[in-house]
Amino acid sequence: MSVTNPSAEPPGAQVPPHRPRRWLGLLAAVALVSGGVVYTVEDRERDARARPAATVTPGPNQSSKPSKTAAAVAARRIAIDTILIRRAQAVQTVNEAMFLQDLDPADKKLRAEQKVLFANLVELGFTELGYSQAEERFAPEVAKAHGPTTYLVRVLMWYQIPKVDLTPVTTELGYTFINVRGRWVLTDDDDFDDDLGPGAHKEAWDLGRIEVHRGPRVLAVVEKGDTTRGRAIVIEATEALNQVTAYWPRRWRGSVFVIALDELDVRDARFADEDIESAASAGSTFSSLPGQDTADGTVAGAYIVINPNERDRVDEILLSHEITHAATADLGGYEPLWLAEGAAEYVSWRGIEAISGAGEVGKWEQEVMDDALPALTALPSDAGFYQNSADVYGVSWLAVRYLVQRLGLPQVAELYEDMARHGIDQAARDRILMDRSGLTEVTLWTSLKTYQPQR
């Protein structure tokens, strides 16, 4: 699983001090809305007519009329807002012509790509969908390419996938508009993707034609035509959900979104880079934007992305690990990585034990004690966890297994939740661990070094 940083807020934004956190990645919702996309263009115009005009008293050297520049900016904002509202309505009403009507008529490639995007969005069947303008962006090279009317704007897309997202979440996009004979049109949607947050414009629906498969608590996305794989993932993920329910005490009511595409860079998973050795990655979604309400935002959940090189080996053991991350994502994200990954490994190895018996688990436990523990001098730290060549997953699993034997599984789950919500720094983590187990991370490590398991 990868951990990445959210994009920065625009210059001048007041961002609270950053605190350590596990769940960093895809940016999300700026505002929560309800009832779907029902605020139409006609509603906007009606509300504008009903709103009383503001009374402004001009200064001695001021004109009572707004400047031409201010008026043009205001008109542009209304025009772009109208386009964004129309795009959301088009998806909700399955109206492809409406979705495409505001594209640059000279760009045939963009039109073809947007037709694929529209088909994907419709197939996902959002219960809620909307777009809003954030801040304007400036890129001289883009303006040079598109002309003097070029308008670049960061756009926030908020959405809710039924039975997957318990609350609306948001991803960011970068749109380029131009004015063609007095009419604003979309001429590009990737001009400044590199300046957005990790995973921006890399959602499953952005990456080519997809196929969606659903189970009672599972949604799987695969390449169009990869039907057999999609059905198999739903079956394996359903079994994995049962394992998480059986082996982790938290009663999580969410569903699983598994993305298995032939792409190395999906959302905030980068399988050609930092996640190259990972079989899968659980990346977070947010219900409030990092840097807006709090420094880190509020995690809403997590989606699971499969490494395309590992798609043929997806099973309930792999997915139970990642689903454990998804099932604990909304607790806060401040737990240390050894606890997060150790808990996920604990659940998946309980599944292995159910299949292969306790002897298989005991064998790996001994290997961890003989080989992995001597390679470290302390519990794996958050810094460099995923780049560590030692078996940090095995040691993390051993630590959680030890705590379960010492305290009991329900108490370890409560420890996890307390850490995830309140373990904002090392002092807080040590206090929580001491209060709940009588140990610090240092004394837990010492205990592992002398641990003699009962088998």
Secondary structure as UniProt FT lines:
FT   TURN            11..12
FT   HELIX           41..50
FT   TURN            60..61
FT   HELIX           68..92
FT   TURN            93..94
FT   HELIX           96..100
FT   TURN            101..102
FT   TURN            105..106
FT   HELIX           108..124
FT   STRAND          128..137
FT   HELIX           140..146
FT   TURN            148..149
FT   STRAND          151..160
FT   TURN            162..164
FT   STRAND          169..180
FT   TURN            181..182
FT   STRAND          183..188
FT   TURN            191..192
FT   HELIX           193..195
FT   TURN            198..201
FT   HELIX           204..206
FT   STRAND          210..214
FT   STRAND          218..223
FT   TURN            224..225
FT   HELIX           227..247
FT   STRAND          256..260
FT   STRAND          265..266
FT   TURN            267..268
FT   STRAND          269..270
FT   TURN            271..277
FT   STRAND          280..288
FT   TURN            290..292
FT   STRAND          298..306
FT   HELIX           308..313
FT   HELIX           316..328
FT   HELIX           329..331
FT   HELIX           337..356
FT   HELIX           358..367
FT   HELIX           368..372
FT   HELIX           373..375
FT   TURN            383..384
FT   HELIX           385..387
FT   HELIX           392..407
FT   HELIX           409..422
FT   HELIX           426..437
FT   HELIX           441..449
//
